[in-house]
Amino acid sequence: MSDPLSIAASIVGITAAGLHGTRLLLEDLQQLKDAPKTVKRLVEDAQSVGTALKLVQGVEDREWKLLGAGLAEPLKTTISSCEQACDLFRTDLHRWTRHSDDGKLAWKDRANVGFFKQAQIKAMSEQLSNCRLTITSVVSIANLYVTSVRSS
């Protein structure tokens, strides 16, 4: 059985890393001033993941102790995979927009991002949506559980 204090500490650490990765992706996406609609939707998805991660930060250490590793481990896995996906997508985005300057997409990059990379952008959008859904579900479960324990 995991130490309750280490569970809370690991959630805090992984959440901070996830927020950082999400923010970096969001900053890169927002710099593309004349981006296609799919990129703008991706901005919204990244913002919603950031909001969900902030909800995780709102769950107190003592509540994680009550919840234990059964709920914490899947959450950590989800946040970690979301962070990795954000990092990989950022790398791809930098490669796809290497001809652009100051957020203005060069015509080659606009064609690349706006047409050829649509499937990857949509897949990333879906992955961010799934991460947000999982994170908010775990936070909801945590809140329900803690509320039920307190009222008992």
Rosetta blueprint (number, residue, H / E / L):
1 M L
2 S L
3 D L
4 P H
5 L H
6 S H
7 I H
8 A H
9 A H
10 S H
11 I H
12 V H
13 G H
14 I H
15 T H
16 A H
17 A H
18 G H
19 L H
20 H H
21 G H
22 T H
23 R H
24 L H
25 L H
26 L H
27 E H
28 D H
29 L H
30 Q H
31 Q L
32 L L
33 K L
34 D L
35 A L
36 P L
37 K H
38 T H
39 V H
40 K H
41 R H
42 L H
43 V H
44 E H
45 D H
46 A H
47 Q H
48 S H
49 V H
50 G H
51 T H
52 A H
53 L H
54 K H
55 L H
56 V H
57 Q H
58 G L
59 V L
60 E L
61 D H
62 R H
63 E H
64 W H
65 K H
66 L H
67 L H
68 G L
69 A H
70 G H
71 L H
72 A H
73 E H
74 P H
75 L H
76 K H
77 T H
78 T H
79 I H
80 S H
81 S H
82 C H
83 E H
84 Q H
85 A H
86 C H
87 D H
88 L H
89 F H
90 R H
91 T H
92 D H
93 L H
94 H H
95 R H
96 W H
97 T L
98 R L
99 H L
100 S L
101 D E
102 D L
103 G L
104 K E
105 L L
106 A L
107 W H
108 K H
109 D H
110 R H
111 A H
112 N H
113 V H
114 G H
115 F H
116 F H
117 K L
118 Q H
119 A H
120 Q H
121 I H
122 K H
123 A H
124 M H
125 S H
126 E H
127 Q H
128 L H
129 S H
130 N H
131 C H
132 R H
133 L H
134 T H
135 I H
136 T H
137 S H
138 V H
139 V H
140 S H
141 I H
142 A H
143 N H
144 L H
145 Y H
146 V H
147 T H
148 S H
149 V H
150 R H
151 S H
152 S L
